[in-house]
């Protein structure tokens, strides 16, 4: 038997983006942390992030006011859509979860979808 990890298992992580100036956080989940983190910064820098409150804070305070960190790592695919898993990870870091939408909890807003024309 091998002690090597099973590479066929898909594991997720839960992360947050914190704005130091406002104290608000954005909590999300992904299987590809590096890619997702780069997507967030790319969208914010270009002013097209789908979360309008996060985008507004980024525009007002700039990149240096934000911090990206992993809250929980190595979550099996079978448990990532489990609301208590996401809420527990958020609450462990003192985050009040006000919405769970499309497998993502965020304090920035409950209904914040950018309308594209």
N, C-alpha and C positions, 0 to 999 in steps of 0.2 A: 504494500500500500504506500501511496505517495502522500506526503504532507503538502503538496502543491495545491494552491487554490483551484477551484473549478472555474475555468475561464468561460464556461458557457453560462454561468449564473450572471444575471444582470442585477447589479446593485446600484442603488441610488444614494444621493446625499441630499440633505436639507441645508440650505445656506441662507444667509441674510445679508442685506446691504443696509448699513446704518448711516444716517446723516447726523454727524456730530452736532451740527448747528440747531437742528430741530428735535433731535432725539427720536425721530420716527424711523421705522424700519420697514424693509420689504423682505418677506420670507418667501423662498421658492425652493423648488426641487429639480434635480437633474441627474442624468446618468453620466453626463460629460461636463464635469465642473469647469475645466479650463475653457472649453468652447462656450459654455453658457455665460461665464464671467466676461469673456471677450465680447459676446453679443450685447450684454447689458451696457458695457462701457462704450461700445461702438454706437448703439442707438442713442444713448444719453449725449454723447459728444456731438452727434449730428442733429439732435433735437427731435428725434422721432420715436422715443421710447413709448410703448403702449400705455404705461402707467403715467398719467398726466401729472399727478402730484409728485411723483419721484422726478419726473422730467423738470417740473417747475423748480423744485428744490435744487436740482443740479444746475439749472440755468442761473439761479440766484446766488448759490454759494460756491459752485465750481467743484471740480474733481477732488480737490484736497480736503473737502468736507465730508467725504464718504469713505467707508471701510467695508470690505467684502470679507466674510468669514464663513467657515463651515460650522454648522450647529451639530449635525449628526451625520455620520458617515456609514457606509456599508449596510444600507437598508435593503433587504431583499425586495425584489420587484413585487412579490405577492403582498407586501405590507405597505408599499409607498402610497397607495390610494386610501389607506386607512386613516380617517380623520384624526383619531386619537394619537397616532404616531406623529403626525405633523404638529398638532396642538401641543403634545407633550414636549417635543423638541423646542418649540417656540417658548412655551411657558418656563422651561428649564433656564432660559436666558432672560426671563422677565418680560417677555413680549406678550402683549395683550392681542389676541387674535380676534379680529372683528369680522373676518370673512373667509370663506373657503370657496374658491371659484376656479373651475378648470384645474383642479388638483394643486391649487396654490393659495396659501393664506397670506394676507397682507394687512398691515395696519394703515397703509396709506389711504386706502379706500375700499369700499365694498363693491362699487360699480364704477369702474374707471377704464372703459374700453375706448380707445381712440377711434373715431369714425373716419374712415378713409373714403375719399371720393374717387 
